[in-house]
């Protein structure tokens, strides 16, 4: 199997300009999407509460990186 390697980009996050902190409508939209993803992941694992890690990418696309049962 051949892996596709992407060039990494290094940058600093400027929290002072992040819409998540500045824009209530944007924040509410993201939290709604995160809630939907969390409920779907929990359902996949039989309704067991999960500790979910993920990333919000471009165009507000949500990626689940890992999930494990909360204990």
C-alpha positions as CSV (number, residue, x, y, z in Angstrom):
1,X,0.0,0.0,0.0
2,X,1.4,3.4,-0.9
3,X,0.6,6.3,1.4
4,X,-0.1,9.8,0.0
5,X,2.0,12.3,1.9
6,X,0.8,15.9,2.2
7,X,3.1,18.8,2.9
8,X,2.4,20.2,6.4
9,X,1.7,23.9,6.9
10,X,2.7,25.6,10.1
11,X,0.8,28.7,11.2
12,X,-0.3,30.5,14.4
13,X,-3.9,30.6,15.3
14,X,-5.1,34.1,15.9
15,X,-7.8,33.6,18.5
16,X,-8.6,37.4,18.4
17,X,-10.1,36.9,14.9
18,X,-11.7,33.5,15.3
19,X,-15.4,33.5,14.5
20,X,-16.0,30.9,17.2
21,X,-15.2,33.5,19.8
22,X,-16.6,36.6,18.0
23,X,-19.7,35.4,16.2
24,X,-22.6,34.0,18.2
25,X,-24.5,32.7,15.2
26,X,-21.4,30.9,13.9
27,X,-20.8,29.5,17.4
28,X,-24.3,28.2,17.7
29,X,-24.1,26.6,14.3
30,X,-20.9,24.8,15.1
31,X,-22.2,23.6,18.5
32,X,-25.4,22.3,16.8
33,X,-23.2,20.3,14.4
34,X,-21.0,19.0,17.2
35,X,-24.1,17.9,19.1
36,X,-25.4,16.0,16.0
37,X,-22.0,14.3,15.5
38,X,-21.8,13.4,19.2
39,X,-25.2,11.8,19.2
40,X,-24.5,9.8,16.0
41,X,-21.2,8.5,17.4
42,X,-22.8,7.6,20.7
43,X,-25.6,5.7,18.8
44,X,-23.0,3.8,16.7
45,X,-21.5,2.6,20.0
46,X,-24.8,1.3,21.4
47,X,-25.7,4.5,23.3
48,X,-22.7,4.3,25.5
49,X,-21.4,7.9,26.4
50,X,-18.2,8.6,24.5
51,X,-15.1,10.7,24.9
52,X,-14.8,12.1,21.4
53,X,-11.9,13.9,19.8
54,X,-12.1,15.6,16.5
55,X,-11.3,18.5,14.2
56,X,-13.3,21.2,12.6
57,X,-11.9,21.7,9.1
58,X,-12.4,24.0,6.2
59,X,-16.1,24.8,5.4
60,X,-17.0,23.7,9.0
61,X,-16.5,20.1,8.1
62,X,-16.2,17.9,11.3
63,X,-13.8,15.0,11.5
64,X,-14.0,12.5,14.3
65,X,-10.4,11.4,15.1
66,X,-11.2,8.9,17.9
67,X,-13.8,7.9,20.3
68,X,-13.7,5.8,23.4
69,X,-16.2,5.0,26.2
70,X,-16.4,7.5,29.0
71,X,-15.6,5.8,32.3
